[in-house]
């Protein structure tokens, strides 16, 4: 499994990220924590609904800085 090395992928608060084929959302979650405006897209409706729940839980727990946004969408690109 490939993963993003965030020490080599500079991401600043306010950057926009489109995570195509986000799966369970691990990369989208980290981008959200770093203050990005994230759109997570996947064809698997069940999985994307779980990602949406995690985004909401992260927001409620204060895990994302002010200005960060996260949207989970079912679809195909």
N, C-alpha and C positions, 0 to 999 in steps of 0.2 A: 504494500500500500504506500502510495506517495503522500507526502504531507508538505506543507509550506514551512520553510525555515524563516520565521518572522524577524530574525536578526539580519537576514539578507534581503528581506522584502520590506523596504521602508514604507510605513503606513502612518499617516498623520491624521489627527482628528479632523473630521470634515471630508476626508477623501471618500469617494464613491466606489463601492465594490459590488460587482455582480458575480455571484457564486453560482455558475451554471452546473447543474448536476450536483447539488449540494449534499445529497444523501442525508446523513444524520446531522449535518450542520457544523461539524467541528471547526472548519475554517471560518465559516460565517460568524460563529460565536466569538472567536478570537478577534476578528475584525471589529465586531460590535463593541467588545470590551476596550478596544483601542480607540474608540470614538468615531468610527467610520459610519457612513450612511450605507447600509447593507441591504441588498435584495438577494434573497436566497431562492433559487428556482430548482425544482425537481419534478419529474414526471410521476413519482410515487406519491399519491395523495395522502396515504396513511403516514408516511414518513414526514412529509412537509407539514402536516398538522401537528406532529410532535415538535418539529422545529419551531413552529409558531408558539406553541406552549412554552418552550424553553426561552424564547425571546421575551415573552411576557414575564416569566419568572425572573429572568435576569434583570429586567427593568425594575420590577418590584423590589428586588433585593439590592438595588443600587449598584449593580455590577457594570453598568455602562455609563460613561460620563454624559453630562449635559450636552445636548446637541446631537448625540448619536441616535440613529434611527435604524430600525430593522423591520423588514417586511419578508414574509415567507409566502411564496406563490407556487401553485401547482401549474405546470405547463411544460412545453417543449420549445426548444429554440432551433 
